[in-house]
Amino acid sequence: MAVASFRSSDRLGYSSEIGQHPRRVRARKLSREVQVRFAQSDGTIRTEEGVVHVRPGDAIMTGVAGGQWRVSGAHFAKRYEAVPPTRAGETGTYLSLRNEILALRMTERFEVLLADGVSRLEGEAGDWLVDYGDGSLGIVSDAIFAATYEVLD
């Protein structure tokens, strides 16, 4: 059985594939503190959804439950702000900004190819396919989605 596959475009704007889906919802990120360190060299991190490649300047996020994920350096400042005494660009505590996203709760297994063209995430039925509106897609488990987003419609 073929697995539904989605690809990040790295182009500004929501994908029509998600934006026009009849089950998609608009949601807003809740303000939550996370720990951040910035990659100093090329490497990989293990997320719950798969192995993700990191480049120098990418933010490596650690949530309250210990899960890790990457936010590219190009998108980080639009999604997070430093919590004093941390200064922007330093390792420390950051607060997620209340950005709107589009999301689709998936009914079967699926995968997402990230904009780097190498990193591939795998989602399960019940996970959310998230479109951040900046050309990047992600996968968020149902439990984490419920704890970190508010559905707007």
Helices and strands as residue ranges (DSSP letters): E 4-7, H 16-19, E 25-29, E 33-38, E 43-47, E 50-54, E 59-62, E 68-71, H 73-79, E 80-82, E 92-96, E 100-105, E 110-113, E 120-123, E 128-131, E 137-140, H 142-148, E 149-151
